[in-house]
Amino acid sequence: MKTLRFLLVALLWSFIFACNSPQKKLNLTSKVSLISNNVRIDYTDTGKGDTTLLFVHGWAINKTYWANQVAYFGKRYRVVTIDLPGFGKSDKNRAKWNTAAYGQDIKNAISQLSLKNVILIGHSMAGSIVLQGAIDAPGNVIALVGVDNFKSVGIASADSVKDKQEYAKAIAAMKKNFKAVAFEWFNQGLFYKTTSKAIKERILNDVAHTDSTVAIATQERDDFNDVAALLKAKKKLYLINSDYQPTDTTGLIAKKIPYKLLIVHDTGHFPMVEKSEEFNKLLDEVIADLRY
C-alpha cells in the first residue's frame, strides 16, 4: 500500500473525489424531466432567478453534498444541484463516462432548465467536467469555480511515464478490491486531522455503496488537458481550495490563464462541508468579484 499512498499524494488531485454534507429538508423543485443523451438526470432546483449557481459533485457521491450551499444561497439566487449520470439517483444506462460526455450533461441541464448567467461550481473530479460544460455552453456560463482542484495546472511530473504506470497499477488494484483501495485513497490523503468522524464515516459509507464499475470507469479517463481547455474557455478560473495540500499556480501564471485563488485553511479535501460557513463566504466573494 506504500505505492498507493505515494500515488495518492503525487498524482490524483485532478481526478478525485467528492464531498458530503449534513442532511437538511429543503424546499426544492424538479418539475422538468431532465434527459441527457437518453439518460435521466436527477436534480434539485430552487426556482427562477437571473443568476444560477449550478453545483456539481465529484467522485462516488451525489448532489446532497451541497445542502449547506443550497440553504445559504437559495434565497438570493437560483440554485441547481445535479447527480451526475452513474451516481446518486441519476440513471446509468450508457457506456461513456468521460469528460466529454459529462460536459454534454452540463450543457443539456443548462438548456433544458433554461438557466441564465450560470456560475458553474465543481468539486474535485467535477472541475474538469464544469470546465468542459463551459466550453460546450459558452453563452450561458459567466464563471467557473473549482473546489479543491486544479492544484497543479500545467506542471509536468518529473517522471510522467512512471506516474502513468503506477496509476495503472492502482486502477488494476481497485478493480480487484474497489472498497479497500478507495478507502486507502481517502484515509491516506484526503481527510485532514480536523475532518470530523461523522464526515469521514458518511463519505466512506457512500463510497462503499457506489457503483464500482462506473466509479472505476471515471478514473480511467485520460481525455482532458486542463491547460488547453482553460485557454479555450476564455474565462477566469476561481479556485476555493483547502491548504492541506498547496496549490501551485505557476502553471496558470506561465500560460497567462486568469485566476483567483481563495483558501479555506486547516481543512481536508471537503471544505464545503468541513467549514461550510467559511466556504460560503468565499463563494460570496467570487460572486461579488464578478460584478466588477
KAURGI-V22167 format. One record per residue. N is the residue number from 1. SS is DSSP state (a for helix, b for strand, c for the rest). Layout:
# KAURGI-V22167
N|SS / N|SS
This chain:
# KAURGI-V22167
1|c / 2|a / 3|a / 4|a / 5|a / 6|a / 7|a / 8|a / 9|a / 10|a / 11|a / 12|a / 13|a / 14|a / 15|c / 16|c / 17|c / 18|c / 19|c / 20|c / 21|c / 22|c / 23|c / 24|c / 25|c / 26|c / 27|c / 28|c / 29|b / 30|c / 31|c / 32|c / 33|c / 34|c / 35|b / 36|b / 37|c / 38|c / 39|b / 40|b / 41|c / 42|c / 43|b / 44|b / 45|b / 46|c / 47|c / 48|c / 49|c / 50|c / 51|c / 52|b / 53|b / 54|b / 55|b / 56|b / 57|c / 58|c / 59|c / 60|c / 61|c / 62|c / 63|a / 64|a / 65|a / 66|a / 67|a / 68|a / 69|a / 70|a / 71|a / 72|a / 73|a / 74|c / 75|c / 76|c / 77|c / 78|b / 79|b / 80|b / 81|b / 82|b / 83|c / 84|c / 85|c / 86|c / 87|c / 88|c / 89|c / 90|c / 91|c / 92|c / 93|c / 94|c / 95|c / 96|c / 97|c / 98|c / 99|a / 100|a / 101|a / 102|a / 103|a / 104|a / 105|a / 106|a / 107|a / 108|a / 109|a / 110|a / 111|a / 112|a / 113|c / 114|c / 115|c / 116|c / 117|c / 118|b / 119|b / 120|b / 121|b / 122|b / 123|b / 124|c / 125|c / 126|a / 127|a / 128|a / 129|a / 130|a / 131|a / 132|a / 133|a / 134|a / 135|a / 136|a / 137|c / 138|c / 139|c / 140|c / 141|b / 142|b / 143|b / 144|b / 145|b / 146|b / 147|b / 148|c / 149|c / 150|c / 151|c / 152|c / 153|c / 154|c / 155|c / 156|c / 157|c / 158|c / 159|c / 160|a / 161|a / 162|a / 163|a / 164|a / 165|a / 166|a / 167|a / 168|a / 169|a / 170|a / 171|a / 172|a / 173|a / 174|a / 175|a / 176|a / 177|c / 178|a / 179|a / 180|a / 181|a / 182|a / 183|a / 184|a / 185|a / 186|a / 187|a / 188|a / 189|a / 190|a / 191|c / 192|c / 193|c / 194|c / 195|c / 196|c / 197|a / 198|a / 199|a / 200|a / 201|a / 202|a / 203|a / 204|a / 205|a / 206|a / 207|a / 208|a / 209|c / 210|c / 211|c / 212|a / 213|a / 214|a / 215|a / 216|a / 217|a / 218|a / 219|a / 220|c / 221|c / 222|c / 223|c / 224|c / 225|c / 226|a / 227|a / 228|a / 229|a / 230|a / 231|a / 232|a / 233|a / 234|c / 235|c / 236|c / 237|b / 238|b / 239|b / 240|b / 241|b / 242|b / 243|c / 244|c / 245|c / 246|c / 247|c / 248|c / 249|c / 250|a / 251|a / 252|a / 253|a / 254|a / 255|c / 256|c / 257|c / 258|c / 259|b / 260|b / 261|b / 262|b / 263|b / 264|b / 265|c / 266|c / 267|c / 268|c / 269|c / 270|c / 271|a / 272|a / 273|a / 274|a / 275|c / 276|a / 277|a / 278|a / 279|a / 280|a / 281|a / 282|a / 283|a / 284|a / 285|a / 286|a / 287|a / 288|a / 289|a / 290|c / 291|c / 292|c
